[in-house]
Amino acid sequence: MPNQPPEIVAAVDLGSNSFHMIVCSLNKGNLQTIDRLREMVRLASGLDENNFLDENTQNRALACLERFGQRIRNFPPGSVRIVGTNTLRTAKNAAQFLLKAEQALNHPIHIISGIEEARLIYLGVAYSLSSNANLRLVMDIGGGSTEYIIGTGNTPKEKESLHMGCVSVSNIFFKDGRLSRNAFNQASLFAEQELEPFQTKFHRKNWDEAIGASGSLRAIARVLQAKNWSNNGITREGLDKLVAHLTQCSHINELNLPELDSERLPVFPGGLAIVYATFKSLGIEQMAVADGALREGLIQDLLGRIYDHDMRSATVQSVAERYQTDKKHAARIKQTLHIMLEQLSKNCTWARDEDCAQILNWAADLHEIGIDIAHSQYHKHGAYIIENGDLAGFSKQDQILLASIVRSHRRKFSQILFNNLSSPWNVYAPYLALILRLAVLLHRNRHEHELPGFTIAIQKSRVYLQFPADWLDQSPLTHADLIQEAAYLKSAGFKLEFA
């Protein structure tokens, strides 16, 4: 992240129904929205029965991103956050699409989990509302998933992401725009079944107010108001009237709702079924609608990173505490890593990268969390937790990168783990894992006293360590560990030399 905060920041949400972009000026921590773009790409409609994203949909999406890219392509690194949601989580060929999408935008795209999406949505909603202490339920219907969050102020407390959205439900139950009472009942029942395991958690008795935060919910609220079926957001009574109107029609073209955007019409029935089922299952009578959503949450999260309130660092500390790691030991390793990076920065580009330093610090904090599962193979257990856990602030790519480094910090060192990482991490990560291995090795005795002054240098695949005279002779266990480490690294194509 640059030392000087950027003057303009942007967030892009590659949703399953629409792509959204928001651009804001940033002045002394204050945001001013200067541009908004939205295109209904309907990405979820491009998934075939095997969850491959078809070429036509990819081309439509890339054409949109080329237009977005014209606005943000030259923004400096660290000033733009771009995330993909449900469809890009699901698509088996997402990696190939993302390569082309990143070229169009000239910024990295991160895939986030449903739970992380829920956290960011809540953040966006909280930002758009006057903060109060009331417990609020926030609901957001996307193209392929629906998020439910209970929180107070700026803090989400309960989060869930369900695999149903306005595009997917419309495609399943209202094919080609055909409507019927039976189809609507089936769609609503499907949504109720998805909600059933979480009905108690999100029921009306557990919150004070309900807030809707998506295009589907805003569209429903506009229709209800225009028809005079509700003058207070979305109400249960208004929904009953809208459902009665919809189920009397045999096709979406007969709905005759002028206030409904024609682009939203094909996915409107699916969104309505999800809302209707939610009101029924959770005992909701009335729901207000907010302007804030995922992209506003992304901007707020980006500000945290710019002003050193990175949610990821807070998450790492929370996970380290949960798994009862040795904080003093981690601190010693981080200090040694800092010394190494300072020396290596003269000749190694990656050692000067602040993101690399941050990743290494997180890896040092988390490298022993697997011990809480089992001492044997604990590096593998730790990597599994990091890769598969719901880690607030982290994208899936972040978690895989961090997991790969933790997995590689001891024993066998396999380059294969890094081959599928996105650039530049496929090049940088093996070196990060390598110096973490050496830092952990040098502190294996877990003594409080400081290490002697040493030097480290790396030239391509050759690693040089130089210690004070006689120190290795006086530290036979460390000497033996370094001999063993040289053998591990040799099998991975590195040559470790020490004296």
C-alpha positions in Angstrom: 0.0 0.0 0.0 1.4 3.4 -0.9 2.6 5.7 2.0 0.7 8.6 0.6 -3.1 7.8 0.4 -4.5 7.9 -3.1 -6.6 10.8 -4.1 -9.2 8.6 -5.8 -10.3 5.0 -4.9 -12.6 2.6 -6.6 -14.5 -0.7 -6.0 -15.9 -3.1 -8.5 -18.3 -5.9 -7.6 -18.5 -8.7 -10.3 -21.9 -10.0 -9.2 -23.9 -12.9 -10.6 -26.5 -10.6 -12.0 -24.9 -7.1 -12.3 -21.4 -5.6 -12.4 -21.1 -2.5 -10.3 -18.4 0.1 -10.0 -18.1 3.0 -7.6 -15.4 5.7 -7.8 -14.8 8.1 -4.9 -12.4 11.0 -4.2 -10.5 10.6 -0.9 -9.5 13.7 1.0 -8.2 13.3 4.6 -10.2 10.2 5.1 -13.4 11.7 3.8 -15.1 10.0 0.8 -17.1 11.7 -2.0 -18.7 9.6 -4.6 -17.8 10.9 -8.1 -18.9 8.1 -10.4 -21.1 5.0 -10.4 -21.4 2.5 -13.2 -23.7 -0.5 -13.4 -24.3 -3.1 -16.1 -26.6 -6.1 -15.9 -24.3 -8.8 -17.3 -26.3 -11.8 -15.8 -23.2 -13.9 -15.3 -25.1 -16.7 -13.5 -27.1 -17.4 -16.7 -23.9 -18.4 -18.4 -23.3 -21.4 -16.2 -24.0 -24.7 -17.9 -25.0 -27.9 -16.2 -21.4 -28.7 -15.5 -20.7 -25.2 -14.0 -18.7 -24.0 -16.9 -19.1 -20.3 -17.9 -20.1 -20.2 -21.6 -18.2 -18.1 -24.1 -21.0 -15.7 -25.0 -21.5 -14.8 -21.4 -17.7 -14.4 -20.9 -17.5 -12.1 -23.9 -20.5 -10.0 -22.6 -18.8 -9.7 -19.2 -15.4 -8.8 -20.8 -17.0 -6.1 -22.9 -18.4 -4.6 -19.8 -15.0 -4.8 -18.0 -13.3 -3.1 -20.9 -15.6 -0.1 -20.4 -15.0 -0.2 -16.6 -11.3 -0.5 -17.3 -11.3 2.8 -19.3 -12.2 4.5 -16.0 -9.8 2.8 -13.6 -7.1 1.2 -15.6 -4.5 3.8 -14.7 -5.3 4.1 -11.0 -2.3 3.3 -8.9 -1.9 -0.2 -7.2 -3.7 -0.4 -3.9 -6.4 2.1 -4.8 -8.9 -0.3 -6.4 -10.6 -3.4 -4.9 -12.3 -5.8 -7.3 -14.2 -8.9 -6.1 -16.0 -11.8 -7.7 -18.9 -13.5 -6.0 -21.1 -16.6 -6.3 -20.8 -17.3 -10.0 -17.0 -16.9 -10.0 -16.9 -19.0 -6.9 -18.8 -21.7 -8.7 -17.5 -21.6 -12.3 -14.9 -24.3 -13.0 -13.3 -22.2 -15.7 -13.2 -19.1 -13.5 -9.4 -18.9 -13.6 -9.2 -18.6 -17.3 -11.9 -15.9 -17.3 -10.1 -14.0 -14.5 -6.9 -13.8 -16.5 -8.7 -11.9 -19.3 -10.8 -9.9 -16.9 -7.7 -8.7 -15.0 -6.1 -7.6 -18.3 -9.2 -5.6 -19.1 -9.2 -3.8 -15.7 -5.4 -3.7 -15.1 -6.0 -4.6 -11.5 -6.2 -7.9 -9.6 -9.6 -9.6 -9.0 -10.2 -11.5 -5.8 -12.9 -14.2 -5.3 -14.5 -13.9 -1.9 -16.5 -16.4 0.1 -20.2 -16.0 0.7 -19.5 -15.2 4.4 -16.9 -12.5 3.4 -19.5 -11.2 1.0 -22.0 -11.0 3.8 -19.5 -9.1 6.0 -18.8 -6.5 3.3 -22.5 -6.1 2.5 -23.2 -5.3 6.1 -20.3 -2.8 6.2 -21.8 -1.1 3.1 -25.3 -0.9 4.6 -24.0 0.3 8.0 -22.0 3.1 6.2 -25.1 4.2 4.3 -27.3 4.4 7.4 -27.1 6.6 10.4 -25.4 4.4 12.9 -27.5 3.3 15.9 -27.3 0.6 18.6 -30.3 -1.3 17.2 -29.9 -4.9 16.1 -30.6 -5.0 12.4 -31.2 -7.8 9.9 -29.6 -7.1 6.5 -30.7 -9.1 3.5 -29.0 -8.9 0.1 -30.2 -10.9 -3.0 -27.6 -11.4 -5.6 -27.8 -13.3 -8.9 -26.6 -16.6 -7.4 -26.6 -16.2 -3.6 -28.6 -14.4 -0.9 -26.9 -13.1 2.2 -28.4 -12.6 5.7 -26.6 -10.7 8.4 -27.6 -9.6 11.9 -25.4 -6.8 13.3 -25.4 -3.6 15.3 -23.7 -0.4 14.4 -20.7 -1.3 12.1 -20.3 -4.8 13.5 -21.9 -7.9 11.9 -22.6 -10.6 14.5 -24.3 -13.4 12.5 -23.6 -14.1 8.8 -24.9 -16.6 6.3 -24.8 -16.9 2.5 -27.3 -19.2 0.9 -27.0 -20.7 -2.6 -30.1 -19.1 -4.2 -30.3 -15.8 -6.1 -32.7 -14.0 -8.4 -31.0 -15.3 -11.6 -30.6 -18.9 -10.5 -34.2 -19.2 -9.0 -35.7 -17.5 -12.1 -33.8 -19.8 -14.4 -35.0 -22.9 -12.5 -38.7 -22.1 -11.9 -39.6 -19.4 -14.4 -37.9 -20.6 -17.6 -38.3 -18.3 -20.6 -40.4 -15.9 -18.5 -43.3 -18.3 -18.0 -45.3 -17.6 -14.8 -47.9 -19.7 -12.9 -49.1 -20.0 -9.3 -47.6 -23.5 -9.1 -44.2 -22.3 -10.3 -44.2 -19.5 -7.8 -45.2 -21.8 -5.0 -42.4 -24.2 -5.9 -39.9 -21.4 -6.1 -41.0 -20.0 -2.7 -40.9 -23.5 -1.2 -37.3 -24.0 -2.5 -36.2 -20.7 -0.8 -37.9 -21.7 2.4 -36.0 -25.0 2.4 -32.7 -23.2 1.9 -33.6 -20.9 4.9 -34.9 -23.7 7.1 -31.6 -24.5 9.0 -31.2 -20.8 9.8 -34.8 -19.9 10.6 -34.2 -19.7 14.3 -31.0 -17.7 14.1 -32.5 -15.0 11.9 -36.0 -14.9 13.2 -37.8 -11.7 13.9 -37.4 -12.1 17.7 -33.6 -11.7 17.3 -33.4 -8.2 15.7 -35.1 -4.8 15.8 -35.3 -3.7 12.2 -34.9 -5.3 8.7 -32.9 -3.7 5.9 -32.9 -4.8 2.3 -29.7 -4.0 0.3 -29.9 -5.1 -3.3 -31.3 -4.3 -6.7 -34.0 -6.9 -6.4 -35.2 -5.5 -3.1 -35.1 -1.9 -4.3 -37.1 -2.9 -7.4 -39.8 -4.6 -5.3 -40.0 -1.5 -3.0 -40.4 0.8 -6.1 -43.2 -1.4 -7.5 -45.0 -1.6 -4.2 -44.9 2.2 -3.8 -46.0 2.9 -7.4 -49.0 0.6 -7.0 -49.8 2.1 -3.6 -49.5 -1.4 -2.1 -47.0 -0.1 0.5 -45.8 3.4 1.5 -43.2 2.1 3.9 -40.6 0.1 2.1 -41.5 -3.6 1.6 -44.4 -4.9 3.8 -45.9 -8.4 4.1 -49.3 -7.0 3.0 -47.8 -5.4 -0.1 -45.9 -8.6 -1.0 -49.2 -10.6 -0.8 -50.7 -8.2 -3.3 -47.7 -8.3 -5.6 -47.6 -12.1 -5.5 -51.3 -12.3 -6.3 -50.8 -10.0 -9.3 -47.8 -12.0 -10.6 -49.5 -15.4 -10.3 -52.5 -14.2 -12.3 -50.1 -13.7 -15.3 -48.8 -16.5 -17.6 -45.7 -14.6 -18.7 -43.5 -11.8 -17.4 -44.5 -9.6 -20.4 -48.0 -9.5 -18.9 -46.9 -8.0 -15.6 -47.5 -4.4 -16.7 -45.2 -2.8 -14.1 -43.9 0.3 -15.8 -41.7 1.3 -12.8 -39.8 -2.0 -13.2 -36.6 -1.8 -15.3 -37.0 -4.0 -18.4 -33.5 -5.4 -17.8 -34.6 -6.7 -14.4 -37.9 -8.2 -15.6 -36.5 -11.7 -16.4 -35.0 -12.1 -12.9 -37.8 -10.3 -11.0 -40.0 -13.4 -10.3 -37.0 -15.3 -8.7 -36.1 -12.3 -6.5 -39.7 -11.9 -5.4 -40.0 -15.6 -4.5 -36.9 -15.3 -2.3 -38.2 -12.2 -0.5 -41.7 -13.7 0.0 -40.2 -16.9 1.4 -37.9 -14.8 3.7 -40.8 -12.7 5.1 -42.8 -15.9 5.7 -40.0 -17.9 7.3 -38.5 -15.2 9.5 -41.7 -13.5 10.5 -40.9 -10.2 8.9 -43.7 -7.6 8.5 -41.8 -4.7 7.2 -38.3 -4.0 5.6 -36.7 -0.7 4.8 -34.4 -0.5 1.8 -30.8 0.9 1.9 -28.6 2.3 -0.8 -25.4 0.8 0.5 -24.3 -2.6 -0.6 -21.2 -4.7 -1.4 -19.3 -2.1 -3.4 -19.7 0.5 -0.6 -18.5 -2.1 1.9 -15.5 -2.8 -0.4 -14.6 1.0 -0.3 -14.9 1.0 3.5 -12.7 -2.1 3.7 -10.2 -0.5 1.3 -10.0 2.6 3.5 -9.1 0.4 6.5 -6.2 -1.0 4.5 -5.0 2.4 3.4 -5.2 3.8 7.0 -3.6 0.8 8.7 -6.9 -0.7 10.0 -6.6 -3.8 7.9 -9.4 -6.3 8.8 -7.1 -9.2 7.8 -4.5 -8.3 10.5 -7.3 -8.3 13.1 -8.5 -11.7 11.8 -5.0 -13.2 12.0 -4.7 -12.1 15.6 -8.1 -13.6 16.4 -7.2 -16.9 14.8 -3.8 -17.0 16.5 -5.6 -16.5 19.9 -8.2 -19.1 19.1 -5.5 -21.7 18.4 -3.4 -20.6 21.4 -0.2 -19.9 19.5 3.0 -18.8 21.2 3.0 -15.1 20.5 6.5 -14.5 21.9 7.9 -17.1 19.6 6.0 -15.6 16.6 7.4 -12.1 17.5 11.0 -13.4 17.5 10.4 -15.0 14.1 8.9 -11.8 12.7 11.9 -9.8 14.0 14.3 -12.2 12.2 12.2 -12.0 9.0 12.4 -8.2 9.2 16.2 -8.4 9.3 16.3 -10.8 6.4 14.0 -8.7 4.2 16.1 -5.6 5.0 19.2 -7.3 3.8 17.6 -9.0 0.8 15.9 -5.8 -0.4 19.1 -4.6 -2.0 19.0 -7.3 -4.7 15.5 -8.9 -4.5 12.4 -7.0 -5.8 10.0 -9.1 -3.7 11.9 -8.2 -0.5 11.0 -4.6 -1.1 7.3 -5.3 -1.6 5.2 -4.3 1.5 2.6 -6.9 0.6 5.3 -9.6 0.9 6.3 -8.4 4.3 2.7 -8.4 5.4 2.1 -11.9 4.2 5.2 -13.1 6.0 4.1 -11.5 9.2 0.7 -13.3 9.0 2.4 -16.6 8.2 4.7 -16.2 11.2 1.7 -15.5 13.4 -0.2 -18.5 12.1 2.5 -21.1 11.3 1.8 -23.1 14.4 -2.0 -23.1 14.6 -2.1 -26.7 13.4 -0.5 -27.9 16.7 -3.9 -27.4 18.3 -5.3 -30.1 16.0 -2.3 -32.5 16.2 1.5 -32.2 16.7 2.2 -34.6 13.9 2.1 -32.9 10.5 0.9 -29.7 12.1 2.0 -27.6 9.1 -0.6 -29.4 7.0 -3.3 -29.0 9.6 -2.6 -25.2 9.8 -2.6 -24.8 6.0 -6.0 -26.6 5.8 -7.5 -24.3 8.4 -6.2 -21.2 6.6 -7.3 -22.3 3.2 -10.8 -23.4 4.2 -11.7 -21.2 7.1 -14.0 -18.1 6.9 -11.3 -15.5 7.5 -12.8 -12.0 7.5 -11.1 -9.6 5.1 -9.3 -12.4 3.1 -10.1 -13.4 -0.4 -9.9 -17.0 -1.5 -6.6 -16.2 -3.4 -5.2 -14.6 -0.2 -6.0 -17.7 1.8 -4.5 -20.1 -0.7 -1.3 -18.0 -0.8 -1.0 -17.8 3.0 -1.8 -21.5 3.3 0.8 -22.5 0.7 3.5 -20.6 2.7 2.5 -22.1 6.0 2.2 -25.6 4.5 5.8 -25.2 3.2 7.5 -23.8 6.3 8.9 -27.2 7.4 9.8 -30.6 6.2 9.4 -31.3 2.5 9.5 -28.2 0.3 7.4 -28.6 -2.9 7.4 -26.0 -5.7 4.2 -27.5 -7.0 2.2 -25.8 -4.3 3.1 -22.4 -5.8 2.6 -23.1 -9.5 -1.1 -22.2 -9.7 -0.8 -19.0 -7.7 -1.5 -15.8 -9.7 1.3 -13.6 -10.8 3.5 -12.3 -9.1 2.9 -14.7 -6.2 3.8 -17.8 -8.2 7.3 -16.3 -8.4 7.5 -14.5 -5.0 5.8 -17.2 -2.7 8.6 -19.8 -2.9 11.1 -17.2 -1.7 8.7 -16.1 1.1 8.3 -19.7 2.2 12.1 -20.2 2.0 13.0 -17.4 4.4 10.2 -18.3 6.7 11.7 -21.8 6.9 15.1 -20.4 7.8 13.7 -18.0 10.4 11.7 -20.8 12.1 14.8 -23.0 11.9 17.0 -20.4 13.6 14.5 -20.1 16.4 13.9 -23.8 16.8 15.3 -23.8 20.4 12.7 -21.1 21.3 15.3 -19.3 23.5 14.6 -15.7 24.5 18.2 -14.5 23.6 18.8 -12.8 20.3 20.4 -14.4 17.4 24.0 -13.3 16.5 24.4 -10.9 13.7 24.2 -12.9 10.4 23.9 -12.1 6.7 21.7 -13.6 4.1 21.8 -13.3 0.3 19.7 -15.0 -2.4 20.7 -15.1 -6.1 18.1 -17.0 -8.1 18.2 -20.5 -6.6 21.3 -20.1 -4.4 20.9 -19.1 -0.8 23.9 -17.9 1.3 23.9 -17.6 5.1 27.0 -16.2 7.0 27.3 -16.5 10.8 30.0 -15.1 13.1 33.1 -17.2 13.5 32.7 -20.3 15.6 29.0 -19.7 16.2 27.9 -22.8 14.3 30.5 -24.9 16.1 29.0 -23.7 19.4 25.5 -24.4 18.1 25.7 -28.0 16.9 21.9 -28.5 16.8 21.4 -25.5 14.5 24.3 -26.7 12.4 22.6 -30.1 12.1 19.3 -28.5 11.3 20.9 -26.4 8.5 22.4 -29.5 7.0 19.0 -31.2 7.0 17.4 -28.0 5.5 20.0 -28.0 2.7 18.8 -31.5 1.7 15.1 -30.4 1.8 15.9 -27.4 -0.4 18.1 -29.3 -2.8 15.1 -31.5 -3.7 13.2 -28.3 -4.6 15.9 -26.9 -6.8 17.6 -24.5 -4.2 21.1 -24.7 -3.0 21.7 -23.6 0.6 25.2 -22.6 1.6 26.2 -21.5 5.1 29.4 -20.8 7.0 
